[in-house]
Amino acid sequence: MEQIANPISEQVREVVEAVVEALRVPKPDELSPSAASSSFEAESLRAEIIRAGRKLWERQYVDGNGGNISCRLGTKYVLCTPTMMSKRDLEPADICLSDMEGNIVAGDRLRTSELLLHLEIYRANPRARAVVHCHPPYATAFSLTGTAPPVGLISEYEIFIGPAALAHYETPGTHAFAETVLPFVRDHNTILLANHGVVCWSDTVTHAEWLTEILESYCKTYLIAKQIGKPLTHIPEEKIQEILALKRKLGFPDARMEPLLPKAEAANAPVNPELEKLVRQVVSRLEER
């Protein structure tokens, strides 16, 4: 009986493996550029880029052909917005597919001239899966003064961003411009570009776009508060430490976190449950926008 069952079991196993292999969705890296460009994952990411672009335009974070958005597709490819197009008017066919050297491998349009900036971020920090660059007025105003917005004032900003970095000025679109962010990419998900705008990275296009909203809202609120003429009230230092412990748990970057705890203790860092509740509330509000 056992001798009969074994061949049958082997046949069943082979059939199951064949079905699984037939249904397996190839990873983008296994595909040719044209096949990767037309994959379900690429189409989904294009739709996300288009949604983010329209949000940037509606919020007046971009004008004319300004701003650019990209995201990783596997490890070999990057989807990005084209040059000389309003983010309001993007359609799926407008989104370019580039390799990691900036060469267009699929698509009919020219890529954004600032893709080099995005590629430097991806190479410097593997956690970056999406990049959004735009020119929100209040945040860009800070970049004109050569200063980053102060920290320690609003909990949402502390949790999702914290200290924003400030990169020095270089001509946009050049390699020198792209390299200005390299000192900051690992410890900052939000970087002001002097006399230019801002760039944010995250795990998804949607989350990178959220960071631009959080930054701009914070800068605007701070400047309004300064007009009241009263001293600003800062979050107590011990509460900032709680926020940093939460950020470590969530995996959010922050240049202030290194001295907090030895890396071996990071997983056991105590977190205030009220802060975790706050994060869930903020994320819920952002998703509703």
C-alpha atoms as an extended CHARMM CRD file, in Angstrom:
* protein
*
       289  EXT
         1         1  MET       CA              0.0000000000        0.0000000000        0.0000000000  PROA      1               0.0000000000
         2         2  GLU       CA              2.8190000000        2.3370000000        0.9040000000  PROA      2               0.0000000000
         3         3  GLN       CA              4.5550000000        1.5880000000       -2.3960000000  PROA      3               0.0000000000
         4         4  ILE       CA              1.4070000000        2.6830000000       -4.2690000000  PROA      4               0.0000000000
         5         5  ALA       CA              0.8700000000        5.8300000000       -2.1850000000  PROA      5               0.0000000000
         6         6  ASN       CA              4.3630000000        7.2250000000       -2.5840000000  PROA      6               0.0000000000
         7         7  PRO       CA              4.2670000000        7.6100000000       -6.3890000000  PROA      7               0.0000000000
         8         8  ILE       CA              0.8400000000        9.1970000000       -6.1210000000  PROA      8               0.0000000000
         9         9  SER       CA              2.0610000000       11.6240000000       -3.4550000000  PROA      9               0.0000000000
        10        10  GLU       CA              5.0380000000       12.4860000000       -5.6330000000  PROA      10              0.0000000000
        11        11  GLN       CA              2.7770000000       13.1700000000       -8.6060000000  PROA      11              0.0000000000
        12        12  VAL       CA              0.5230000000       15.3750000000       -6.4800000000  PROA      12              0.0000000000
        13        13  ARG       CA              3.5320000000       17.2900000000       -5.2000000000  PROA      13              0.0000000000
        14        14  GLU       CA              4.8140000000       17.8440000000       -8.7340000000  PROA      14              0.0000000000
        15        15  VAL       CA              1.4160000000       19.0870000000       -9.8930000000  PROA      15              0.0000000000
        16        16  VAL       CA              1.1410000000       21.4810000000       -6.9400000000  PROA      16              0.0000000000
        17        17  GLU       CA              4.6420000000       22.8310000000       -7.5630000000  PROA      17              0.0000000000
        18        18  ALA       CA              3.8480000000       23.3370000000      -11.2470000000  PROA      18              0.0000000000
        19        19  VAL       CA              0.6610000000       25.2470000000      -10.4040000000  PROA      19              0.0000000000
        20        20  VAL       CA              2.4570000000       27.3950000000       -7.8260000000  PROA      20              0.0000000000
        21        21  GLU       CA              5.2130000000       28.1960000000      -10.3240000000  PROA      21              0.0000000000
        22        22  ALA       CA              2.6560000000       29.0760000000      -13.0010000000  PROA      22              0.0000000000
        23        23  LEU       CA              0.8550000000       31.4250000000      -10.6340000000  PROA      23              0.0000000000
        24        24  ARG       CA              4.0090000000       32.9970000000       -9.2390000000  PROA      24              0.0000000000
        25        25  VAL       CA              4.3250000000       36.6740000000      -10.0420000000  PROA      25              0.0000000000
        26        26  PRO       CA              7.8760000000       37.3420000000      -11.2490000000  PROA      26              0.0000000000
        27        27  LYS       CA              9.8260000000       39.9380000000       -9.3200000000  PROA      27              0.0000000000
        28        28  PRO       CA             10.5630000000       43.1160000000      -11.3110000000  PROA      28              0.0000000000
        29        29  ASP       CA             14.2870000000       42.3220000000      -11.2800000000  PROA      29              0.0000000000
        30        30  GLU       CA             13.5750000000       39.0860000000      -13.1630000000  PROA      30              0.0000000000
        31        31  LEU       CA             11.7970000000       40.9150000000      -15.9730000000  PROA      31              0.0000000000
        32        32  SER       CA             12.9760000000       42.8240000000      -19.0100000000  PROA      32              0.0000000000
        33        33  PRO       CA             12.5090000000       46.6130000000      -18.7770000000  PROA      33              0.0000000000
        34        34  SER       CA              9.4000000000       46.5120000000      -20.9640000000  PROA      34              0.0000000000
        35        35  ALA       CA              7.8760000000       43.6440000000      -18.9760000000  PROA      35              0.0000000000
        36        36  ALA       CA              8.7270000000       45.3120000000      -15.6570000000  PROA      36              0.0000000000
        37        37  SER       CA              7.1910000000       48.5550000000      -16.8990000000  PROA      37              0.0000000000
        38        38  SER       CA              3.8980000000       46.8380000000      -17.7370000000  PROA      38              0.0000000000
        39        39  SER       CA              3.7540000000       44.6830000000      -14.6000000000  PROA      39              0.0000000000
        40        40  PHE       CA              0.8820000000       44.9210000000      -12.1380000000  PROA      40              0.0000000000
        41        41  GLU       CA              3.2330000000       46.3350000000       -9.4880000000  PROA      41              0.0000000000
        42        42  ALA       CA              4.4260000000       49.0760000000      -11.8450000000  PROA      42              0.0000000000
        43        43  GLU       CA              0.8620000000       50.0230000000      -12.7580000000  PROA      43              0.0000000000
        44        44  SER       CA             -0.0780000000       50.2310000000       -9.0790000000  PROA      44              0.0000000000
        45        45  LEU       CA              2.9340000000       52.4280000000       -8.3150000000  PROA      45              0.0000000000
        46        46  ARG       CA              2.1590000000       54.6970000000      -11.2760000000  PROA      46              0.0000000000
        47        47  ALA       CA             -1.3220000000       55.2690000000       -9.8800000000  PROA      47              0.0000000000
        48        48  GLU       CA              0.1670000000       56.1320000000       -6.4890000000  PROA      48              0.0000000000
        49        49  ILE       CA              2.6020000000       58.5990000000       -8.0630000000  PROA      49              0.0000000000
        50        50  ILE       CA             -0.2310000000       60.2740000000       -9.9670000000  PROA      50              0.0000000000
        51        51  ARG       CA             -2.3450000000       60.6150000000       -6.8060000000  PROA      51              0.0000000000
        52        52  ALA       CA              0.5680000000       62.1420000000       -4.9140000000  PROA      52              0.0000000000
        53        53  GLY       CA              1.3340000000       64.5340000000       -7.7710000000  PROA      53              0.0000000000
        54        54  ARG       CA             -2.2160000000       65.8410000000       -7.8150000000  PROA      54              0.0000000000
        55        55  LYS       CA             -2.1680000000       66.3250000000       -4.0430000000  PROA      55              0.0000000000
        56        56  LEU       CA              1.0450000000       68.3520000000       -4.3310000000  PROA      56              0.0000000000
        57        57  TRP       CA             -0.5180000000       70.5120000000       -7.0450000000  PROA      57              0.0000000000
        58        58  GLU       CA             -3.7820000000       70.9860000000       -5.1440000000  PROA      58              0.0000000000
        59        59  ARG       CA             -1.8920000000       72.0530000000       -2.0330000000  PROA      59              0.0000000000
        60        60  GLN       CA              0.2190000000       74.4650000000       -4.1190000000  PROA      60              0.0000000000
        61        61  TYR       CA              3.4470000000       72.7120000000       -3.2130000000  PROA      61              0.0000000000
        62        62  VAL       CA              4.3960000000       72.7210000000       -6.9150000000  PROA      62              0.0000000000
        63        63  ASP       CA              3.7830000000       75.1120000000       -9.7840000000  PROA      63              0.0000000000
        64        64  GLY       CA              4.4440000000       75.0080000000      -13.5060000000  PROA      64              0.0000000000
        65        65  ASN       CA              6.4710000000       71.8730000000      -14.1420000000  PROA      65              0.0000000000
        66        66  GLY       CA              8.0300000000       72.0070000000      -10.6580000000  PROA      66              0.0000000000
        67        67  GLY       CA              8.6470000000       69.0830000000       -8.3390000000  PROA      67              0.0000000000
        68        68  ASN       CA              9.2550000000       65.4040000000       -9.0040000000  PROA      68              0.0000000000
        69        69  ILE       CA              8.2870000000       62.0210000000       -7.5760000000  PROA      69              0.0000000000
        70        70  SER       CA              9.8770000000       58.5980000000       -7.8420000000  PROA      70              0.0000000000
        71        71  CYS       CA              9.7680000000       55.1240000000       -6.3180000000  PROA      71              0.0000000000
        72        72  ARG       CA             11.7840000000       51.9310000000       -6.4990000000  PROA      72              0.0000000000
        73        73  LEU       CA             10.5570000000       49.0140000000       -8.6020000000  PROA      73              0.0000000000
        74        74  GLY       CA             12.5600000000       46.0670000000       -7.3410000000  PROA      74              0.0000000000
        75        75  THR       CA             16.2710000000       46.7920000000       -7.0090000000  PROA      75              0.0000000000
        76        76  LYS       CA             17.0640000000       47.5100000000      -10.6710000000  PROA      76              0.0000000000
        77        77  TYR       CA             14.4240000000       50.0520000000      -11.6530000000  PROA      77              0.0000000000
        78        78  VAL       CA             12.9370000000       53.3910000000      -10.6250000000  PROA      78              0.0000000000
        79        79  LEU       CA              9.6210000000       54.8670000000      -11.7490000000  PROA      79              0.0000000000
        80        80  CYS       CA              9.7080000000       58.6660000000      -11.9660000000  PROA      80              0.0000000000
        81        81  THR       CA              7.7580000000       61.6610000000      -13.1850000000  PROA      81              0.0000000000
        82        82  PRO       CA              8.7350000000       63.2330000000      -16.5230000000  PROA      82              0.0000000000
        83        83  THR       CA             10.2580000000       66.6260000000      -17.1430000000  PROA      83              0.0000000000
        84        84  MET       CA              8.2060000000       69.6320000000      -18.2970000000  PROA      84              0.0000000000
        85        85  MET       CA              4.8180000000       68.4310000000      -17.0610000000  PROA      85              0.0000000000
        86        86  SER       CA              2.5000000000       69.7750000000      -14.3980000000  PROA      86              0.0000000000
        87        87  LYS       CA              1.8860000000       67.3090000000      -11.5920000000  PROA      87              0.0000000000
        88        88  ARG       CA             -1.8160000000       68.0640000000      -12.0870000000  PROA      88              0.0000000000
        89        89  ASP       CA             -1.8530000000       66.5440000000      -15.5660000000  PROA      89              0.0000000000
        90        90  LEU       CA              0.0230000000       63.2710000000      -15.0980000000  PROA      90              0.0000000000
        91        91  GLU       CA             -1.3150000000       60.1000000000      -16.7020000000  PROA      91              0.0000000000
        92        92  PRO       CA              0.0500000000       56.5400000000      -16.3720000000  PROA      92              0.0000000000
        93        93  ALA       CA              1.7810000000       56.6900000000      -19.7630000000  PROA      93              0.0000000000
        94        94  ASP       CA              3.7280000000       59.7670000000      -18.6240000000  PROA      94              0.0000000000
        95        95  ILE       CA              5.5920000000       57.9410000000      -15.8510000000  PROA      95              0.0000000000
        96        96  CYS       CA              9.0990000000       56.9110000000      -16.9220000000  PROA      96              0.0000000000
        97        97  LEU       CA             11.0490000000       53.7740000000      -16.0280000000  PROA      97              0.0000000000
        98        98  SER       CA             14.7330000000       54.3460000000      -15.3340000000  PROA      98              0.0000000000
        99        99  ASP       CA             17.6110000000       52.1520000000      -14.2870000000  PROA      99              0.0000000000
       100       100  MET       CA             19.7280000000       53.0240000000      -11.2560000000  PROA      100             0.0000000000
       101       101  GLU       CA             22.0840000000       55.0770000000      -13.4230000000  PROA      101             0.0000000000
       102       102  GLY       CA             19.3500000000       57.4100000000      -14.6440000000  PROA      102             0.0000000000
       103       103  ASN       CA             18.9400000000       55.8750000000      -18.1050000000  PROA      103             0.0000000000
       104       104  ILE       CA             15.3690000000       55.6490000000      -19.3980000000  PROA      104             0.0000000000
       105       105  VAL       CA             14.6320000000       52.0010000000      -20.2040000000  PROA      105             0.0000000000
       106       106  ALA       CA             10.8700000000       52.2410000000      -20.8420000000  PROA      106             0.0000000000
       107       107  GLY       CA              8.4460000000       55.0520000000      -21.5980000000  PROA      107             0.0000000000
       108       108  ASP       CA              8.1240000000       57.7610000000      -24.2280000000  PROA      108             0.0000000000
       109       109  ARG       CA              8.8470000000       60.8650000000      -22.1480000000  PROA      109             0.0000000000
       110       110  LEU       CA             12.0760000000       62.3660000000      -20.8780000000  PROA      110             0.0000000000
       111       111  ARG       CA             12.6770000000       61.8010000000      -17.1850000000  PROA      111             0.0000000000
       112       112  THR       CA             12.8030000000       64.5970000000      -14.6380000000  PROA      112             0.0000000000
       113       113  SER       CA             16.1290000000       66.4220000000      -14.7250000000  PROA      113             0.0000000000
       114       114  GLU       CA             16.4320000000       65.9720000000      -10.9530000000  PROA      114             0.0000000000
       115       115  LEU       CA             16.2600000000       62.1730000000      -10.9330000000  PROA      115             0.0000000000
       116       116  LEU       CA             19.9350000000       62.1430000000       -9.9380000000  PROA      116             0.0000000000
       117       117  LEU       CA             18.8900000000       63.5320000000       -6.5460000000  PROA      117             0.0000000000
       118       118  HSD       CA             16.4880000000       60.6200000000       -6.0540000000  PROA      118             0.0000000000
       119       119  LEU       CA             19.0560000000       58.0410000000       -7.1370000000  PROA      119             0.0000000000
       120       120  GLU       CA             21.6420000000       59.3350000000       -4.6640000000  PROA      120             0.0000000000
       121       121  ILE       CA             19.0910000000       58.9630000000       -1.8720000000  PROA      121             0.0000000000
       122       122  TYR       CA             18.2430000000       55.3940000000       -2.9270000000  PROA      122             0.0000000000
       123       123  ARG       CA             21.9000000000       54.3990000000       -3.1160000000  PROA      123             0.0000000000
       124       124  ALA       CA             22.7490000000       56.0090000000        0.2260000000  PROA      124             0.0000000000
       125       125  ASN       CA             19.8150000000       54.5520000000        2.1680000000  PROA      125             0.0000000000
       126       126  PRO       CA             18.2600000000       51.2120000000        1.1580000000  PROA      126             0.0000000000
       127       127  ARG       CA             15.2700000000       51.9850000000        3.3980000000  PROA      127             0.0000000000
       128       128  ALA       CA             14.2500000000       54.7610000000        1.0140000000  PROA      128             0.0000000000
       129       129  ARG       CA             11.7220000000       53.2990000000       -1.4270000000  PROA      129             0.0000000000
       130       130  ALA       CA             10.1020000000       56.5530000000       -2.5600000000  PROA      130             0.0000000000
       131       131  VAL       CA             11.1930000000       60.1880000000       -2.8900000000  PROA      131             0.0000000000
       132       132  VAL       CA              9.1360000000       63.3690000000       -3.2380000000  PROA      132             0.0000000000
       133       133  HSD       CA             10.7030000000       66.7280000000       -4.1040000000  PROA      133             0.0000000000
       134       134  CYS       CA              8.5790000000       69.8770000000       -4.1110000000  PROA      134             0.0000000000
       135       135  HSD       CA              8.5070000000       73.5750000000       -3.1990000000  PROA      135             0.0000000000
       136       136  PRO       CA              5.9710000000       74.1700000000       -0.3860000000  PROA      136             0.0000000000
       137       137  PRO       CA              6.0390000000       77.9370000000        0.3400000000  PROA      137             0.0000000000
       138       138  TYR       CA              6.5070000000       78.0100000000        4.1170000000  PROA      138             0.0000000000
       139       139  ALA       CA              9.1430000000       75.2850000000        4.2110000000  PROA      139             0.0000000000
       140       140  THR       CA             10.9280000000       76.7730000000        1.2020000000  PROA      140             0.0000000000
       141       141  ALA       CA             10.9300000000       80.1410000000        2.9860000000  PROA      141             0.0000000000
       142       142  PHE       CA             13.0890000000       78.5610000000        5.6880000000  PROA      142             0.0000000000
       143       143  SER       CA             15.4950000000       77.3060000000        3.0220000000  PROA      143             0.0000000000
       144       144  LEU       CA             15.8960000000       80.8910000000        1.7870000000  PROA      144             0.0000000000
       145       145  THR       CA             17.1130000000       81.9740000000        5.2180000000  PROA      145             0.0000000000
       146       146  GLY       CA             19.6120000000       79.1400000000        5.5140000000  PROA      146             0.0000000000
       147       147  THR       CA             17.8510000000       77.7140000000        8.5570000000  PROA      147             0.0000000000
       148       148  ALA       CA             15.7590000000       74.6620000000        9.3640000000  PROA      148             0.0000000000
       149       149  PRO       CA             12.5910000000       74.9600000000       11.4590000000  PROA      149             0.0000000000
       150       150  PRO       CA             13.2020000000       74.5640000000       15.2070000000  PROA      150             0.0000000000
       151       151  VAL       CA             12.2260000000       71.3670000000       16.9870000000  PROA      151             0.0000000000
       152       152  GLY       CA             10.4580000000       70.5490000000       20.2270000000  PROA      152             0.0000000000
       153       153  LEU       CA              7.1620000000       72.3230000000       19.5820000000  PROA      153             0.0000000000
       154       154  ILE       CA              4.5760000000       69.9600000000       18.0430000000  PROA      154             0.0000000000
       155       155  SER       CA              4.4570000000       66.2390000000       18.8090000000  PROA      155             0.0000000000
       156       156  GLU       CA              3.3340000000       65.1020000000       15.3310000000  PROA      156             0.0000000000
       157       157  TYR       CA              6.3000000000       66.8430000000       13.7430000000  PROA      157             0.0000000000
       158       158  GLU       CA              8.6600000000       65.3640000000       16.3240000000  PROA      158             0.0000000000
       159       159  ILE       CA              7.3740000000       61.8430000000       15.6990000000  PROA      159             0.0000000000
       160       160  PHE       CA              7.2810000000       61.8020000000       11.9160000000  PROA      160             0.0000000000
       161       161  ILE       CA             10.1560000000       64.1630000000       11.0980000000  PROA      161             0.0000000000
       162       162  GLY       CA             12.0790000000       65.7040000000       14.0000000000  PROA      162             0.0000000000
       163       163  PRO       CA             15.0950000000       67.7870000000       12.9660000000  PROA      163             0.0000000000
       164       164  ALA       CA             14.9790000000       68.5420000000        9.2410000000  PROA      164             0.0000000000
       165       165  ALA       CA             18.3920000000       68.8300000000        7.6210000000  PROA      165             0.0000000000
       166       166  LEU       CA             19.5310000000       71.7320000000        5.4330000000  PROA      166             0.0000000000
       167       167  ALA       CA             21.6290000000       70.9560000000        2.3510000000  PROA      167             0.0000000000
       168       168  HSD       CA             23.7460000000       73.6910000000        0.7980000000  PROA      168             0.0000000000
       169       169  TYR       CA             22.8820000000       75.1830000000       -2.5910000000  PROA      169             0.0000000000
       170       170  GLU       CA             24.0060000000       73.7080000000       -5.9000000000  PROA      170             0.0000000000
       171       171  THR       CA             22.5680000000       74.0890000000       -9.3900000000  PROA      171             0.0000000000
       172       172  PRO       CA             19.4730000000       71.8430000000       -9.6840000000  PROA      172             0.0000000000
       173       173  GLY       CA             19.8110000000       68.8280000000      -11.9530000000  PROA      173             0.0000000000
       174       174  THR       CA             23.5730000000       68.4880000000      -11.5510000000  PROA      174             0.0000000000
       175       175  HSD       CA             25.5440000000       65.7340000000       -9.8390000000  PROA      175             0.0000000000
       176       176  ALA       CA             26.7850000000       68.3140000000       -7.3450000000  PROA      176             0.0000000000
       177       177  PHE       CA             23.1770000000       69.1570000000       -6.4850000000  PROA      177             0.0000000000
       178       178  ALA       CA             22.2840000000       65.4830000000       -6.0110000000  PROA      178             0.0000000000
       179       179  GLU       CA             25.2440000000       64.9320000000       -3.7020000000  PROA      179             0.0000000000
       180       180  THR       CA             24.3060000000       67.7590000000       -1.3230000000  PROA      180             0.0000000000
       181       181  VAL       CA             21.9110000000       65.4500000000        0.5430000000  PROA      181             0.0000000000
       182       182  LEU       CA             24.3770000000       62.6200000000        1.1410000000  PROA      182             0.0000000000
       183       183  PRO       CA             25.5380000000       63.7320000000        4.6170000000  PROA      183             0.0000000000
       184       184  PHE       CA             21.9360000000       63.6910000000        5.8520000000  PROA      184             0.0000000000
       185       185  VAL       CA             20.0330000000       60.8600000000        4.1740000000  PROA      185             0.0000000000
       186       186  ARG       CA             20.5190000000       58.1750000000        6.8320000000  PROA      186             0.0000000000
       187       187  ASP       CA             19.4180000000       60.2570000000        9.8340000000  PROA      187             0.0000000000
       188       188  HSD       CA             16.8730000000       62.5810000000        8.2020000000  PROA      188             0.0000000000
       189       189  ASN       CA             13.8200000000       61.6860000000        6.1140000000  PROA      189             0.0000000000
       190       190  THR       CA             13.2160000000       65.3780000000        5.3520000000  PROA      190             0.0000000000
       191       191  ILE       CA             15.8550000000       67.6960000000        3.9030000000  PROA      191             0.0000000000
       192       192  LEU       CA             15.5630000000       71.3760000000        3.0270000000  PROA      192             0.0000000000
       193       193  LEU       CA             17.4070000000       72.2810000000       -0.1740000000  PROA      193             0.0000000000
       194       194  ALA       CA             18.8890000000       75.7510000000        0.2180000000  PROA      194             0.0000000000
       195       195  ASN       CA             17.2250000000       78.3720000000       -2.0110000000  PROA      195             0.0000000000
       196       196  HSD       CA             15.1790000000       75.6690000000       -3.6930000000  PROA      196             0.0000000000
       197       197  GLY       CA             12.6620000000       73.5150000000       -1.7980000000  PROA      197             0.0000000000
       198       198  VAL       CA             12.4570000000       70.2340000000        0.1010000000  PROA      198             0.0000000000
       199       199  VAL       CA             12.9820000000       66.5310000000       -0.5010000000  PROA      199             0.0000000000
       200       200  CYS       CA             11.4660000000       63.7150000000        1.5780000000  PROA      200             0.0000000000
       201       201  TRP       CA             11.9590000000       59.9530000000        1.4430000000  PROA      201             0.0000000000
       202       202  SER       CA              9.9380000000       57.1110000000        2.9220000000  PROA      202             0.0000000000
       203       203  ASP       CA              8.8550000000       53.5250000000        2.3480000000  PROA      203             0.0000000000
       204       204  THR       CA              6.0470000000       54.5140000000       -0.0370000000  PROA      204             0.0000000000
       205       205  VAL       CA              5.1700000000       57.4570000000       -2.2580000000  PROA      205             0.0000000000
       206       206  THR       CA              2.1110000000       58.1480000000       -0.1130000000  PROA      206             0.0000000000
       207       207  HSD       CA              4.1640000000       58.3270000000        3.0710000000  PROA      207             0.0000000000
       208       208  ALA       CA              6.8170000000       60.5350000000        1.4640000000  PROA      208             0.0000000000
       209       209  GLU       CA              4.0600000000       62.9090000000        0.3650000000  PROA      209             0.0000000000
       210       210  TRP       CA              2.6860000000       62.9020000000        3.9250000000  PROA      210             0.0000000000
       211       211  LEU       CA              6.0550000000       64.1490000000        5.1580000000  PROA      211             0.0000000000
       212       212  THR       CA              5.8090000000       67.1860000000        2.8800000000  PROA      212             0.0000000000
       213       213  GLU       CA              2.3790000000       67.9590000000        4.3510000000  PROA      213             0.0000000000
       214       214  ILE       CA              3.5880000000       67.5620000000        7.9360000000  PROA      214             0.0000000000
       215       215  LEU       CA              6.6320000000       69.7530000000        7.2780000000  PROA      215             0.0000000000
       216       216  GLU       CA              4.6810000000       72.5110000000        5.5540000000  PROA      216             0.0000000000
       217       217  SER       CA              1.9420000000       72.5600000000        8.1950000000  PROA      217             0.0000000000
       218       218  TYR       CA              4.5710000000       72.7660000000       10.9320000000  PROA      218             0.0000000000
       219       219  CYS       CA              6.4690000000       75.6150000000        9.2760000000  PROA      219             0.0000000000
       220       220  LYS       CA              3.2470000000       77.5470000000        8.7160000000  PROA      220             0.0000000000
       221       221  THR       CA              2.0570000000       77.0340000000       12.2960000000  PROA      221             0.0000000000
       222       222  TYR       CA              5.4350000000       78.0430000000       13.7050000000  PROA      222             0.0000000000
       223       223  LEU       CA              5.5120000000       81.2920000000       11.7090000000  PROA      223             0.0000000000
       224       224  ILE       CA              1.9380000000       82.1240000000       12.7660000000  PROA      224             0.0000000000
       225       225  ALA       CA              2.7900000000       81.4490000000       16.4170000000  PROA      225             0.0000000000
       226       226  LYS       CA              5.7680000000       83.8120000000       16.1850000000  PROA      226             0.0000000000
       227       227  GLN       CA              3.4230000000       86.6010000000       15.0830000000  PROA      227             0.0000000000
       228       228  ILE       CA              1.4610000000       86.3490000000       18.3400000000  PROA      228             0.0000000000
       229       229  GLY       CA              4.4010000000       87.8980000000       20.1360000000  PROA      229             0.0000000000
       230       230  LYS       CA              4.4450000000       85.5110000000       23.1040000000  PROA      230             0.0000000000
       231       231  PRO       CA              7.2300000000       83.0610000000       24.0530000000  PROA      231             0.0000000000
       232       232  LEU       CA              6.7880000000       79.6220000000       22.5360000000  PROA      232             0.0000000000
       233       233  THR       CA              6.1820000000       76.6880000000       24.8910000000  PROA      233             0.0000000000
       234       234  HSD       CA              8.4540000000       73.7230000000       24.1660000000  PROA      234             0.0000000000
       235       235  ILE       CA              7.7340000000       70.0590000000       24.8180000000  PROA      235             0.0000000000
       236       236  PRO       CA              9.5760000000       69.0270000000       28.0250000000  PROA      236             0.0000000000
       237       237  GLU       CA             12.8630000000       67.2250000000       27.3960000000  PROA      237             0.0000000000
       238       238  GLU       CA             11.7340000000       64.0420000000       29.1460000000  PROA      238             0.0000000000
       239       239  LYS       CA              8.7530000000       63.8800000000       26.7790000000  PROA      239             0.0000000000
       240       240  ILE       CA             11.0620000000       64.3550000000       23.7920000000  PROA      240             0.0000000000
       241       241  GLN       CA             12.9970000000       61.3430000000       25.0490000000  PROA      241             0.0000000000
       242       242  GLU       CA              9.7720000000       59.3240000000       25.0920000000  PROA      242             0.0000000000
       243       243  ILE       CA              9.0790000000       60.3940000000       21.5250000000  PROA      243             0.0000000000
       244       244  LEU       CA             12.5660000000       59.3370000000       20.4420000000  PROA      244             0.0000000000
       245       245  ALA       CA             12.0860000000       55.9390000000       22.0750000000  PROA      245             0.0000000000
       246       246  LEU       CA              8.8510000000       55.5540000000       20.1170000000  PROA      246             0.0000000000
       247       247  LYS       CA             10.5810000000       56.5760000000       16.8760000000  PROA      247             0.0000000000
       248       248  ARG       CA             13.1970000000       53.9300000000       17.4680000000  PROA      248             0.0000000000
       249       249  LYS       CA             10.4350000000       51.3420000000       17.8800000000  PROA      249             0.0000000000
       250       250  LEU       CA              8.7240000000       52.5260000000       14.6950000000  PROA      250             0.0000000000
       251       251  GLY       CA             11.9640000000       52.6460000000       12.7360000000  PROA      251             0.0000000000
       252       252  PHE       CA             11.6950000000       56.3680000000       11.9810000000  PROA      252             0.0000000000
       253       253  PRO       CA             15.0550000000       58.1370000000       11.5170000000  PROA      253             0.0000000000
       254       254  ASP       CA             16.1510000000       60.9400000000       13.8270000000  PROA      254             0.0000000000
       255       255  ALA       CA             19.6540000000       62.3440000000       14.2330000000  PROA      255             0.0000000000
       256       256  ARG       CA             19.0740000000       62.7300000000       17.9810000000  PROA      256             0.0000000000
       257       257  MET       CA             18.4850000000       59.0440000000       18.6720000000  PROA      257             0.0000000000
       258       258  GLU       CA             22.0150000000       57.6440000000       18.6840000000  PROA      258             0.0000000000
       259       259  PRO       CA             22.9140000000       58.6990000000       22.2550000000  PROA      259             0.0000000000
       260       260  LEU       CA             19.6250000000       57.4750000000       23.6900000000  PROA      260             0.0000000000
       261       261  LEU       CA             20.2610000000       53.7450000000       24.1230000000  PROA      261             0.0000000000
       262       262  PRO       CA             22.7720000000       51.1430000000       23.0140000000  PROA      262             0.0000000000
       263       263  LYS       CA             21.5050000000       49.4830000000       19.8420000000  PROA      263             0.0000000000
       264       264  ALA       CA             21.1430000000       46.1450000000       21.6380000000  PROA      264             0.0000000000
       265       265  GLU       CA             18.5790000000       47.6970000000       23.9710000000  PROA      265             0.0000000000
       266       266  ALA       CA             16.5600000000       49.4230000000       21.2590000000  PROA      266             0.0000000000
       267       267  ALA       CA             13.9890000000       46.6470000000       20.9080000000  PROA      267             0.0000000000
       268       268  ASN       CA             13.1760000000       46.8430000000       24.6240000000  PROA      268             0.0000000000
       269       269  ALA       CA             12.9610000000       50.6290000000       24.8560000000  PROA      269             0.0000000000
       270       270  PRO       CA              9.9260000000       51.6810000000       26.9200000000  PROA      270             0.0000000000
       271       271  VAL       CA              7.2240000000       53.4740000000       24.9660000000  PROA      271             0.0000000000
       272       272  ASN       CA              4.4190000000       55.6180000000       26.3390000000  PROA      272             0.0000000000
       273       273  PRO       CA              1.1320000000       54.0330000000       25.1620000000  PROA      273             0.0000000000
       274       274  GLU       CA             -0.3610000000       57.5140000000       24.7970000000  PROA      274             0.0000000000
       275       275  LEU       CA              2.2810000000       58.3210000000       22.1890000000  PROA      275             0.0000000000
       276       276  GLU       CA              1.4740000000       55.1570000000       20.2660000000  PROA      276             0.0000000000
       277       277  LYS       CA             -2.1860000000       56.1740000000       20.3410000000  PROA      277             0.0000000000
       278       278  LEU       CA             -1.2280000000       59.6300000000       19.0380000000  PROA      278             0.0000000000
       279       279  VAL       CA              0.6610000000       58.1190000000       16.1060000000  PROA      279             0.0000000000
       280       280  ARG       CA             -2.3610000000       56.0130000000       15.1500000000  PROA      280             0.0000000000
       281       281  GLN       CA             -4.5920000000       59.0970000000       15.2960000000  PROA      281             0.0000000000
       282       282  VAL       CA             -2.2440000000       61.1590000000       13.1120000000  PROA      282             0.0000000000
       283       283  VAL       CA             -1.9280000000       58.3800000000       10.5340000000  PROA      283             0.0000000000
       284       284  SER       CA             -5.7170000000       58.0170000000       10.4690000000  PROA      284             0.0000000000
       285       285  ARG       CA             -6.1470000000       61.7580000000        9.8240000000  PROA      285             0.0000000000
       286       286  LEU       CA             -3.5830000000       61.7120000000        7.0340000000  PROA      286             0.0000000000
       287       287  GLU       CA             -5.2880000000       58.7540000000        5.3590000000  PROA      287             0.0000000000
       288       288  GLU       CA             -8.5950000000       60.6330000000        5.3740000000  PROA      288             0.0000000000
       289       289  ARG       CA             -7.1730000000       63.6350000000        3.4790000000  PROA      289             0.0000000000
